[in-house]
């Protein structure tokens, strides 16, 4: 499984592949894989969120 983040609302979901429509904002959005498997992100095993990718992929500056 991977962690995908909606590039519109920032919602994260843990799924095999991202859906067509975001379950949170109900829009057809681009999803970014923000999974991180290195120890710096919290360890090996199940994926954790990569904070750098998470910050860069969110369109928070929309006005």
PDB file of N, CA, C and O in Angstrom, chain B, residues numbered from 101:
ATOM      1  N   UNK B 101       0.840  -1.179   0.000  1.00  0.00           N
ATOM      2  CA  UNK B 101       0.000   0.000   0.000  1.00  0.00           C
ATOM      3  C   UNK B 101       0.885   1.242   0.000  1.00  0.00           C
ATOM      4  O   UNK B 101       2.031   1.214   0.447  1.00  0.00           O
ATOM      5  N   UNK B 102       0.331   2.309  -0.503  1.00  0.00           N
ATOM      6  CA  UNK B 102       1.029   3.586  -0.553  1.00  0.00           C
ATOM      7  C   UNK B 102       0.115   4.664   0.010  1.00  0.00           C
ATOM      8  O   UNK B 102      -1.100   4.487   0.091  1.00  0.00           O
ATOM      9  N   UNK B 103       0.704   5.761   0.391  1.00  0.00           N
ATOM     10  CA  UNK B 103      -0.074   6.892   0.887  1.00  0.00           C
ATOM     11  C   UNK B 103      -0.143   7.928  -0.229  1.00  0.00           C
ATOM     12  O   UNK B 103       0.877   8.425  -0.705  1.00  0.00           O
ATOM     13  N   UNK B 104      -1.366   8.238  -0.633  1.00  0.00           N
ATOM     14  CA  UNK B 104      -1.580   9.222  -1.679  1.00  0.00           C
ATOM     15  C   UNK B 104      -2.271  10.438  -1.081  1.00  0.00           C
ATOM     16  O   UNK B 104      -3.128  10.309  -0.207  1.00  0.00           O
ATOM     17  N   UNK B 105      -1.893  11.618  -1.559  1.00  0.00           N
ATOM     18  CA  UNK B 105      -2.485  12.860  -1.078  1.00  0.00           C
ATOM     19  C   UNK B 105      -3.184  13.583  -2.216  1.00  0.00           C
ATOM     20  O   UNK B 105      -2.630  13.736  -3.305  1.00  0.00           O
ATOM     21  N   UNK B 106      -4.400  14.024  -1.955  1.00  0.00           N
ATOM     22  CA  UNK B 106      -5.155  14.815  -2.924  1.00  0.00           C
ATOM     23  C   UNK B 106      -4.462  16.160  -3.087  1.00  0.00           C
ATOM     24  O   UNK B 106      -4.202  16.855  -2.105  1.00  0.00           O
ATOM     25  N   UNK B 107      -4.167  16.518  -4.318  1.00  0.00           N
ATOM     26  CA  UNK B 107      -3.472  17.771  -4.583  1.00  0.00           C
ATOM     27  C   UNK B 107      -4.415  18.970  -4.517  1.00  0.00           C
ATOM     28  O   UNK B 107      -3.983  20.111  -4.678  1.00  0.00           O
ATOM     29  N   UNK B 108      -5.695  18.713  -4.281  1.00  0.00           N
ATOM     30  CA  UNK B 108      -6.670  19.794  -4.176  1.00  0.00           C
ATOM     31  C   UNK B 108      -6.952  20.144  -2.715  1.00  0.00           C
ATOM     32  O   UNK B 108      -6.829  21.304  -2.322  1.00  0.00           O
ATOM     33  N   UNK B 109      -7.328  19.148  -1.908  1.00  0.00           N
ATOM     34  CA  UNK B 109      -7.722  19.426  -0.527  1.00  0.00           C
ATOM     35  C   UNK B 109      -6.700  18.974   0.516  1.00  0.00           C
ATOM     36  O   UNK B 109      -6.783  19.383   1.675  1.00  0.00           O
ATOM     37  N   UNK B 110      -5.733  18.133   0.122  1.00  0.00           N
ATOM     38  CA  UNK B 110      -4.710  17.687   1.066  1.00  0.00           C
ATOM     39  C   UNK B 110      -5.057  16.411   1.803  1.00  0.00           C
ATOM     40  O   UNK B 110      -4.276  15.962   2.642  1.00  0.00           O
ATOM     41  N   UNK B 111      -6.198  15.814   1.522  1.00  0.00           N
ATOM     42  CA  UNK B 111      -6.601  14.565   2.170  1.00  0.00           C
ATOM     43  C   UNK B 111      -5.621  13.453   1.798  1.00  0.00           C
ATOM     44  O   UNK B 111      -5.215  13.349   0.640  1.00  0.00           O
ATOM     45  N   UNK B 112      -5.240  12.620   2.769  1.00  0.00           N
ATOM     46  CA  UNK B 112      -4.376  11.476   2.486  1.00  0.00           C
ATOM     47  C   UNK B 112      -5.150  10.183   2.651  1.00  0.00           C
ATOM     48  O   UNK B 112      -5.995  10.057   3.537  1.00  0.00           O
ATOM     49  N   UNK B 113      -4.846   9.208   1.771  1.00  0.00           N
ATOM     50  CA  UNK B 113      -5.472   7.896   1.831  1.00  0.00           C
ATOM     51  C   UNK B 113      -4.409   6.828   1.621  1.00  0.00           C
ATOM     52  O   UNK B 113      -3.456   7.032   0.869  1.00  0.00           O
ATOM     53  N   UNK B 114      -4.573   5.706   2.278  1.00  0.00           N
ATOM     54  CA  UNK B 114      -3.636   4.584   2.217  1.00  0.00           C
ATOM     55  C   UNK B 114      -4.269   3.488   1.365  1.00  0.00           C
ATOM     56  O   UNK B 114      -5.065   2.691   1.859  1.00  0.00           O
ATOM     57  N   UNK B 115      -3.907   3.452   0.069  1.00  0.00           N
ATOM     58  CA  UNK B 115      -4.516   2.528  -0.890  1.00  0.00           C
ATOM     59  C   UNK B 115      -3.475   2.015  -1.883  1.00  0.00           C
ATOM     60  O   UNK B 115      -2.363   2.538  -1.953  1.00  0.00           O
ATOM     61  N   UNK B 116      -3.846   0.989  -2.650  1.00  0.00           N
ATOM     62  CA  UNK B 116      -2.961   0.452  -3.692  1.00  0.00           C
ATOM     63  C   UNK B 116      -2.772   1.455  -4.825  1.00  0.00           C
ATOM     64  O   UNK B 116      -1.651   1.666  -5.289  1.00  0.00           O
ATOM     65  N   UNK B 117      -3.855   2.070  -5.268  1.00  0.00           N
ATOM     66  CA  UNK B 117      -3.835   3.043  -6.356  1.00  0.00           C
ATOM     67  C   UNK B 117      -4.842   4.148  -6.027  1.00  0.00           C
ATOM     68  O   UNK B 117      -5.880   3.879  -5.422  1.00  0.00           O
ATOM     69  N   UNK B 118      -4.546   5.371  -6.417  1.00  0.00           N
ATOM     70  CA  UNK B 118      -5.462   6.466  -6.089  1.00  0.00           C
ATOM     71  C   UNK B 118      -6.783   6.361  -6.842  1.00  0.00           C
ATOM     72  O   UNK B 118      -6.821   5.859  -7.965  1.00  0.00           O
ATOM     73  N   UNK B 119      -7.865   6.832  -6.230  1.00  0.00           N
ATOM     74  CA  UNK B 119      -9.174   6.779  -6.891  1.00  0.00           C
ATOM     75  C   UNK B 119      -9.320   7.876  -7.932  1.00  0.00           C
ATOM     76  O   UNK B 119      -8.502   8.793  -7.998  1.00  0.00           O
ATOM     77  N   UNK B 120     -10.351   7.782  -8.736  1.00  0.00           N
ATOM     78  CA  UNK B 120     -10.664   8.816  -9.732  1.00  0.00           C
ATOM     79  C   UNK B 120     -11.132  10.102  -9.036  1.00  0.00           C
ATOM     80  O   UNK B 120     -10.764  11.208  -9.431  1.00  0.00           O
ATOM     81  N   UNK B 121     -11.949   9.928  -7.994  1.00  0.00           N
ATOM     82  CA  UNK B 121     -12.525  11.056  -7.278  1.00  0.00           C
ATOM     83  C   UNK B 121     -12.088  11.008  -5.823  1.00  0.00           C
ATOM     84  O   UNK B 121     -12.106   9.946  -5.202  1.00  0.00           O
ATOM     85  N   UNK B 122     -11.697  12.149  -5.278  1.00  0.00           N
ATOM     86  CA  UNK B 122     -11.265  12.221  -3.889  1.00  0.00           C
ATOM     87  C   UNK B 122     -12.445  11.954  -2.958  1.00  0.00           C
ATOM     88  O   UNK B 122     -13.503  12.562  -3.118  1.00  0.00           O
ATOM     89  N   UNK B 123     -12.278  11.056  -1.990  1.00  0.00           N
ATOM     90  CA  UNK B 123     -13.376  10.781  -1.060  1.00  0.00           C
ATOM     91  C   UNK B 123     -13.670  11.941  -0.108  1.00  0.00           C
ATOM     92  O   UNK B 123     -14.737  11.980   0.504  1.00  0.00           O
ATOM     93  N   UNK B 124     -12.747  12.872   0.020  1.00  0.00           N
ATOM     94  CA  UNK B 124     -12.940  13.996   0.927  1.00  0.00           C
ATOM     95  C   UNK B 124     -13.609  15.187   0.251  1.00  0.00           C
ATOM     96  O   UNK B 124     -14.652  15.653   0.711  1.00  0.00           O
ATOM     97  N   UNK B 125     -13.013  15.689  -0.847  1.00  0.00           N
ATOM     98  CA  UNK B 125     -13.566  16.886  -1.491  1.00  0.00           C
ATOM     99  C   UNK B 125     -14.515  16.561  -2.637  1.00  0.00           C
ATOM    100  O   UNK B 125     -15.134  17.459  -3.208  1.00  0.00           O
ATOM    101  N   UNK B 126     -14.630  15.273  -2.976  1.00  0.00           N
ATOM    102  CA  UNK B 126     -15.562  14.803  -4.019  1.00  0.00           C
ATOM    103  C   UNK B 126     -15.251  15.363  -5.404  1.00  0.00           C
ATOM    104  O   UNK B 126     -16.125  15.388  -6.271  1.00  0.00           O
ATOM    105  N   UNK B 127     -14.013  15.812  -5.621  1.00  0.00           N
ATOM    106  CA  UNK B 127     -13.589  16.344  -6.911  1.00  0.00           C
ATOM    107  C   UNK B 127     -12.718  15.325  -7.630  1.00  0.00           C
ATOM    108  O   UNK B 127     -12.161  14.424  -7.004  1.00  0.00           O
ATOM    109  N   UNK B 128     -12.603  15.469  -8.944  1.00  0.00           N
ATOM    110  CA  UNK B 128     -11.672  14.652  -9.713  1.00  0.00           C
ATOM    111  C   UNK B 128     -10.321  15.351  -9.598  1.00  0.00           C
ATOM    112  O   UNK B 128     -10.102  16.384 -10.232  1.00  0.00           O
ATOM    113  N   UNK B 129      -9.419  14.799  -8.797  1.00  0.00           N
ATOM    114  CA  UNK B 129      -8.174  15.466  -8.444  1.00  0.00           C
ATOM    115  C   UNK B 129      -6.953  14.651  -8.854  1.00  0.00           C
ATOM    116  O   UNK B 129      -7.045  13.462  -9.158  1.00  0.00           O
ATOM    117  N   UNK B 130      -5.828  15.315  -8.854  1.00  0.00           N
ATOM    118  CA  UNK B 130      -4.546  14.646  -9.033  1.00  0.00           C
ATOM    119  C   UNK B 130      -4.108  14.162  -7.663  1.00  0.00           C
ATOM    120  O   UNK B 130      -4.205  14.898  -6.681  1.00  0.00           O
ATOM    121  N   UNK B 131      -3.621  12.912  -7.589  1.00  0.00           N
ATOM    122  CA  UNK B 131      -3.111  12.378  -6.341  1.00  0.00           C
ATOM    123  C   UNK B 131      -1.604  12.221  -6.443  1.00  0.00           C
ATOM    124  O   UNK B 131      -1.087  11.784  -7.471  1.00  0.00           O
ATOM    125  N   UNK B 132      -0.895  12.578  -5.369  1.00  0.00           N
ATOM    126  CA  UNK B 132       0.555  12.498  -5.314  1.00  0.00           C
ATOM    127  C   UNK B 132       0.928  11.424  -4.299  1.00  0.00           C
ATOM    128  O   UNK B 132       0.381  11.382  -3.197  1.00  0.00           O
ATOM    129  N   UNK B 133       1.867  10.551  -4.682  1.00  0.00           N
ATOM    130  CA  UNK B 133       2.360   9.519  -3.766  1.00  0.00           C
ATOM    131  C   UNK B 133       3.305  10.187  -2.777  1.00  0.00           C
ATOM    132  O   UNK B 133       4.386  10.636  -3.157  1.00  0.00           O
ATOM    133  N   UNK B 134       2.904  10.256  -1.510  1.00  0.00           N
ATOM    134  CA  UNK B 134       3.722  10.888  -0.474  1.00  0.00           C
ATOM    135  C   UNK B 134       4.316   9.843   0.481  1.00  0.00           C
ATOM    136  O   UNK B 134       4.721  10.174   1.595  1.00  0.00           O
ATOM    137  N   UNK B 135       4.364   8.586   0.039  1.00  0.00           N
ATOM    138  CA  UNK B 135       4.913   7.510   0.860  1.00  0.00           C
ATOM    139  C   UNK B 135       6.412   7.698   1.077  1.00  0.00           C
ATOM    140  O   UNK B 135       7.118   8.238   0.224  1.00  0.00           O
ATOM    141  N   UNK B 136       6.874   7.249   2.219  1.00  0.00           N
ATOM    142  CA  UNK B 136       8.291   7.307   2.536  1.00  0.00           C
ATOM    143  C   UNK B 136       8.657   6.033   3.295  1.00  0.00           C
ATOM    144  O   UNK B 136       7.993   5.673   4.266  1.00  0.00           O
ATOM    145  N   UNK B 137       9.699   5.362   2.857  1.00  0.00           N
ATOM    146  CA  UNK B 137      10.104   4.105   3.468  1.00  0.00           C
ATOM    147  C   UNK B 137      11.466   4.190   4.153  1.00  0.00           C
ATOM    148  O   UNK B 137      11.943   3.185   4.680  1.00  0.00           O
ATOM    149  N   UNK B 138      12.097   5.348   4.161  1.00  0.00           N
ATOM    150  CA  UNK B 138      13.432   5.468   4.754  1.00  0.00           C
ATOM    151  C   UNK B 138      13.324   5.737   6.249  1.00  0.00           C
ATOM    152  O   UNK B 138      12.310   6.259   6.710  1.00  0.00           O
ATOM    153  N   UNK B 139      14.348   5.389   7.005  1.00  0.00           N
ATOM    154  CA  UNK B 139      14.305   5.574   8.464  1.00  0.00           C
ATOM    155  C   UNK B 139      14.026   7.014   8.903  1.00  0.00           C
ATOM    156  O   UNK B 139      13.411   7.227   9.947  1.00  0.00           O
ATOM    157  N   UNK B 140      14.462   7.989   8.132  1.00  0.00           N
ATOM    158  CA  UNK B 140      14.255   9.393   8.487  1.00  0.00           C
ATOM    159  C   UNK B 140      12.770   9.775   8.550  1.00  0.00           C
ATOM    160  O   UNK B 140      12.410  10.773   9.175  1.00  0.00           O
ATOM    161  N   UNK B 141      11.920   8.988   7.908  1.00  0.00           N
ATOM    162  CA  UNK B 141      10.477   9.273   7.901  1.00  0.00           C
ATOM    163  C   UNK B 141       9.719   8.448   8.939  1.00  0.00           C
ATOM    164  O   UNK B 141       8.488   8.474   8.967  1.00  0.00           O
ATOM    165  N   UNK B 142      10.414   7.743   9.765  1.00  0.00           N
ATOM    166  CA  UNK B 142       9.724   6.993  10.797  1.00  0.00           C
ATOM    167  C   UNK B 142       9.980   5.503  10.765  1.00  0.00           C
ATOM    168  O   UNK B 142       9.378   4.762  11.542  1.00  0.00           O
ATOM    169  N   UNK B 143      10.842   5.050   9.900  1.00  0.00           N
ATOM    170  CA  UNK B 143      11.218   3.650   9.920  1.00  0.00           C
ATOM    171  C   UNK B 143      10.777   2.861   8.715  1.00  0.00           C
ATOM    172  O   UNK B 143       9.997   3.320   7.880  1.00  0.00           O
ATOM    173  N   UNK B 144      11.301   1.668   8.657  1.00  0.00           N
ATOM    174  CA  UNK B 144      10.973   0.748   7.571  1.00  0.00           C
ATOM    175  C   UNK B 144       9.642   0.074   7.859  1.00  0.00           C
ATOM    176  O   UNK B 144       8.994   0.373   8.862  1.00  0.00           O
ATOM    177  N   UNK B 145       9.242  -0.819   6.997  1.00  0.00           N
ATOM    178  CA  UNK B 145       7.967  -1.512   7.189  1.00  0.00           C
ATOM    179  C   UNK B 145       6.880  -0.781   6.443  1.00  0.00           C
ATOM    180  O   UNK B 145       7.011  -0.495   5.253  1.00  0.00           O
ATOM    181  N   UNK B 146       5.803  -0.479   7.146  1.00  0.00           N
ATOM    182  CA  UNK B 146       4.712   0.225   6.478  1.00  0.00           C
ATOM    183  C   UNK B 146       5.131   1.651   6.141  1.00  0.00           C
ATOM    184  O   UNK B 146       5.946   2.242   6.849  1.00  0.00           O
ATOM    185  N   UNK B 147       4.582   2.201   5.073  1.00  0.00           N
ATOM    186  CA  UNK B 147       5.000   3.544   4.668  1.00  0.00           C
ATOM    187  C   UNK B 147       4.510   4.622   5.619  1.00  0.00           C
ATOM    188  O   UNK B 147       3.462   4.492   6.253  1.00  0.00           O
ATOM    189  N   UNK B 148       5.271   5.657   5.700  1.00  0.00           N
ATOM    190  CA  UNK B 148       4.903   6.862   6.423  1.00  0.00           C
ATOM    191  C   UNK B 148       4.893   7.999   5.412  1.00  0.00           C
ATOM    192  O   UNK B 148       5.336   7.823   4.277  1.00  0.00           O
ATOM    193  N   UNK B 149       4.397   9.150   5.809  1.00  0.00           N
ATOM    194  CA  UNK B 149       4.337  10.293   4.909  1.00  0.00           C
ATOM    195  C   UNK B 149       5.705  10.960   4.842  1.00  0.00           C
ATOM    196  O   UNK B 149       6.340  11.209   5.867  1.00  0.00           O
ATOM    197  N   UNK B 150       6.152  11.246   3.616  1.00  0.00           N
ATOM    198  CA  UNK B 150       7.380  11.993   3.402  1.00  0.00           C
ATOM    199  C   UNK B 150       7.030  13.470   3.562  1.00  0.00           C
ATOM    200  O   UNK B 150       6.336  14.022   2.708  1.00  0.00           O
ATOM    201  N   UNK B 151       7.490  14.130   4.632  1.00  0.00           N
ATOM    202  CA  UNK B 151       7.065  15.513   4.897  1.00  0.00           C
ATOM    203  C   UNK B 151       7.448  16.498   3.803  1.00  0.00           C
ATOM    204  O   UNK B 151       6.699  17.438   3.535  1.00  0.00           O
ATOM    205  N   UNK B 152       8.594  16.306   3.168  1.00  0.00           N
ATOM    206  CA  UNK B 152       9.021  17.224   2.113  1.00  0.00           C
ATOM    207  C   UNK B 152       8.099  17.126   0.898  1.00  0.00           C
ATOM    208  O   UNK B 152       7.673  18.146   0.357  1.00  0.00           O
ATOM    209  N   UNK B 153       7.793  15.908   0.471  1.00  0.00           N
ATOM    210  CA  UNK B 153       6.891  15.723  -0.669  1.00  0.00           C
ATOM    211  C   UNK B 153       5.495  16.213  -0.305  1.00  0.00           C
ATOM    212  O   UNK B 153       4.816  16.821  -1.133  1.00  0.00           O
ATOM    213  N   UNK B 154       5.061  15.954   0.932  1.00  0.00           N
ATOM    214  CA  UNK B 154       3.737  16.378   1.375  1.00  0.00           C
ATOM    215  C   UNK B 154       3.597  17.899   1.263  1.00  0.00           C
ATOM    216  O   UNK B 154       2.595  18.386   0.738  1.00  0.00           O
ATOM    217  N   UNK B 155       4.570  18.639   1.742  1.00  0.00           N
ATOM    218  CA  UNK B 155       4.523  20.101   1.704  1.00  0.00           C
ATOM    219  C   UNK B 155       4.553  20.627   0.273  1.00  0.00           C
ATOM    220  O   UNK B 155       3.795  21.538  -0.061  1.00  0.00           O
ATOM    221  N   UNK B 156       5.415  20.071  -0.579  1.00  0.00           N
ATOM    222  CA  UNK B 156       5.579  20.552  -1.944  1.00  0.00           C
ATOM    223  C   UNK B 156       4.377  20.243  -2.831  1.00  0.00           C
ATOM    224  O   UNK B 156       4.158  20.926  -3.832  1.00  0.00           O
ATOM    225  N   UNK B 157       3.601  19.230  -2.482  1.00  0.00           N
ATOM    226  CA  UNK B 157       2.519  18.796  -3.365  1.00  0.00           C
ATOM    227  C   UNK B 157       1.169  19.414  -3.042  1.00  0.00           C
ATOM    228  O   UNK B 157       0.202  19.170  -3.764  1.00  0.00           O
ATOM    229  N   UNK B 158       1.071  20.197  -1.992  1.00  0.00           N
ATOM    230  CA  UNK B 158      -0.228  20.753  -1.601  1.00  0.00           C
ATOM    231  C   UNK B 158      -0.408  22.151  -2.182  1.00  0.00           C
ATOM    232  O   UNK B 158       0.461  23.008  -2.030  1.00  0.00           O
ATOM    233  N   UNK B 159      -1.518  22.373  -2.837  1.00  0.00           N
ATOM    234  CA  UNK B 159      -1.802  23.676  -3.448  1.00  0.00           C
ATOM    235  C   UNK B 159      -2.457  24.620  -2.442  1.00  0.00           C
ATOM    236  O   UNK B 159      -3.556  25.121  -2.679  1.00  0.00           O
ATOM    237  N   UNK B 160      -1.795  24.857  -1.344  1.00  0.00           N
ATOM    238  CA  UNK B 160      -2.351  25.690  -0.285  1.00  0.00           C
ATOM    239  C   UNK B 160      -2.360  27.170  -0.657  1.00  0.00           C
ATOM    240  O   UNK B 160      -3.056  27.965  -0.026  1.00  0.00           O
ATOM    241  N   UNK B 161      -1.604  27.535  -1.661  1.00  0.00           N
ATOM    242  CA  UNK B 161      -1.504  28.932  -2.026  1.00  0.00           C
ATOM    243  C   UNK B 161      -2.587  29.350  -3.027  1.00  0.00           C
ATOM    244  O   UNK B 161      -2.478  30.409  -3.646  1.00  0.00           O
ATOM    245  N   UNK B 162      -3.627  28.528  -3.190  1.00  0.00           N
ATOM    246  CA  UNK B 162      -4.726  28.876  -4.102  1.00  0.00           C
ATOM    247  C   UNK B 162      -5.500  30.065  -3.529  1.00  0.00           C
ATOM    248  O   UNK B 162      -5.822  30.092  -2.341  1.00  0.00           O
ATOM    249  N   UNK B 163      -5.789  31.032  -4.372  1.00  0.00           N
ATOM    250  CA  UNK B 163      -6.528  32.219  -3.896  1.00  0.00           C
ATOM    251  C   UNK B 163      -7.667  32.532  -4.801  1.00  0.00           C
ATOM    252  O   UNK B 163      -8.399  33.492  -4.564  1.00  0.00           O
TER     253      UNK B 163
END
